[in-house]
Amino acid sequence: MSKLYIVPTPIGNLEDMTFRAIRILKEADLILAEDTRTSGKLLKHFEISTHMHSHHMHNEHKTIENVITRLKAGEDIALISDAGTPAISDPGFLLTRACVENGIAVECLPGATAFVPALVNSGLPNDKFVFEGFLPEKKGRQTRYLELAEETRTMIIYVSPHKLVKTLVEFVTYFGEDRQICVSRELSKMHEENRRGTAKEVLDHFEKTAPRGEIVVVVAGKTIVKEAKKNKFSKDEEKEE
């Protein structure tokens, strides 16, 4: 039986590549890569000679049919992105869905992804959380912020470095300057940084220090304890009256 393998790749540190990921990439009949130039360096480092085809957000609608045909013909195909786990804010969902609809086996290997270490590093509650990925650019952005302002779970948001300061300003506006956040950048790399504090404190820092590298922002959920106590006191007062 042929299979589509979803293979995570390191987000910065090559030592995070797993033995199993290397084996699957060597044994696959074809590797689908988000950027063959970027992935070519990774494959060369691990002495993987499997042929690659380009598969990214601009062509995945056109390539899916051919990939499904090859899978049905008995080939094993591996999907990788530039870094991390495919389909997490990267191409992969459409192909996975097509395989499921066509009865083709899909197996995702455990491995590197940016939001898990960012969440754990943050020190914010992680028993319940919501992954937002990249927020809408323009249309729907304000609406999403108004919804997230009421979210009580910890939130995980991907932000481009050149948009971080603008995004932090928006956090202060919609979440309040005292909301606890953590900005993680360059995860797993030599210059990894986890900047924790209130939205205002973190904004002040990055207004003075230009951010670089891939960034994950973890935001504390809305605290509802004070509101619950306030409602309780109001009910007690009503009883006394």
N, C-alpha and C positions, 0 to 999 in steps of 0.2 A: 504494500500500500504506500502510495506517495504521501508526502507530508510537507506542509509549509512550516518552517521553523522561524520563530521570532527570536532573534538573537541580540541581546543587549551588548553594547560595547562600552569601554571606559569613557567616563565623562571628563577625564583629564589625566589620570594616572594609569599607565599601561599595565601596572601590576594588578589592576582590578579585573583584568581579562581572565575568565575562568578556563580551566582545562577542557571542560565540556564544550564551551563556545568555540574554542579553537578546533576541536575535533569535528564538530558539526559543520563548521565552515570549510574544513578540508574535505569532508566526505560529500557535501552537497553537490548537485549537478550544476547549480547556478546560484549566484549571490545577487540579490537585488540591493543596490546601494543608493542612498539619498544623494551622495556626491561621490562619484567613482574616484576622483582625485584625492579626496580626503581619506576615503576608505582604502585606497590603494596603498597609502603609507602604513596603515594599520596591518593590512594583509602581508605586506612585504616584511614588516617587523616580525611577524609570527610565521613567516615562510609558508603562506597560504597562496596557492596558485590557481584556485578555482576562478572560473570566468565570471565577470561581473556585467550586469546590465543596470542602467540608470533607472531609478524609480523614486520620483519626488512629487511634491504637491502640484507641480505644473504639468506632469504627464501621466500621473497614476490612473486617471480616468481612461486614458488611451491604452495603457499597457496591461490592465487587469485581464482583459479577455485572452490575450496571448499567454499570460502567466497561468491562467486557469487551464487553458488547453495543454500546456506543457505538464502541469501537475496531473491532469487526467491521463496523460500519456505515460505516466509512471515516474516522472522526475521528482527528486527531492529538491526543494528550493528554500534558501535561507534569506531572510529579510533583515537588513541592518540599517541603522540611521547613522548620522555623523557622530553621534555620541548619545549614550543612554539607551533606554528601551524604546524600540519603534512603537508608534501609535500613541505615545504619550507626548502630546503637542508636536508630533512628527507624523509623516505618512505611515500608514499601516492599517488603519481602521477599515478603509474601503476594501482592501484586499482580503483582510481577515473575514469580513462579512461575506464577501463573494465566495470564499472557500467554504464557509459554514453553509451557505445556501446551496452549494454544489456537492455537499457531502464529503468534502475533502478535509482530512485531518489537519488540525492546527495545534502546534505545541510551542508555548512561550517559555523560554529558558529564564530562570531567575537570574538577576544580575543588576548591573549599575543603573541607577536612575537618580536624578538630582533632588527630587522633592523629599525623599525619605530621609537622607542625612540632614537636609536643611530643617525638616520638622523636628527631628530628634535633637539636633544641636541647639535649637531655639530655646529650649527650656520652657516652652509654652505647653499647655495641656495637649496631649496627643492621643487620648483615649477615643476622642471623636474629632474628626476634621473633615474639611471639604476642599477638594482640589479644583481650583478655578482655571489653572493654566494662564494663558494670556487673556487679559480683559479686552473687550471690544475696543477698536481703535477710536471710532467716533460715534456712529449710530448705536445707540443702546448703552453707551458707556455710563452716562449719568444714571440711567434707570437701574443698571446693574449695581452701581455704587449704593443707591438708595435701598436696594434689596439686601446687599451685603452688610449695610450698617446695622441691620436687625439680626444678622446671623450670630448665633450664640456659640457655634463651633469654631475651632481654630481654622483659619483660612490660609491656603497656600496659593501664591500668585507668582507667575513668571513675568519678569520685567527685563526689557532690553536696557543695557547700561546707559545709553544716551537718553532714555526716557525715565530713568529712576528718580531724578530730582522732581520732575513734573508729577510723577505718580505719588511721591511722598507728600507733595503739597496737597494733592487730592485726598490722600489719607487723612491729613490734618483737617481738611474741610469736612469730609463725610464721616470719619470715624472719631474725630476729636484729637487734640494734640497730646492727650495723656494715654491714648491707646498703646498698649505694649506691642512691639513688633521686633522682628529680627531679620536683618538683611544678610543673606549668605552669598558669597561670591567666590569664584575660583575653587569650588569644592573639589577636594582630593588633590589639588595642586599645591605647589610649594608656597604660594602666597595666599592660601585660603584665609578668608576672613569671615567672622560671624559677628556683625555689629548689632548689639541688643540695646533696647531702651524704649523710651516713648517715641511716638511718631515725630514729635517736634525735635527731640534730641538727635534722632537718627537723621532727620532732614538737615539739621544744622551741621552735622558732620559731613554729609555728602555735598552740601553746598560749598564747603571749603576744600573737600578732597574729591576730585573727579573719580567716579566709579569706573572700574574696568572689569572685563570678563563676564562670564555667564552669571546671571543673578536670579536667586529665588528669595521671595519675601514671604515670611510667615507672620500672620496677623492674629492677635488674640481675638476671640469672639466677644460679642457684647456681653457685659456683665449684667445679670438680671437680679442679683441678690438684693441690691438696694431697693429696687422697685418692688420686689416681693415683700420686703420688710415694711415699706411704705404702705402697701395695700393692707398688710396685716394690722398696722397701727390704725389705719382708717376704719377698718371693720371693728376693732376694739373700742374706738371712740363712739361708733354708732351704737354698740351694745350698751355703753354707759349711759348714753342719752335716752 
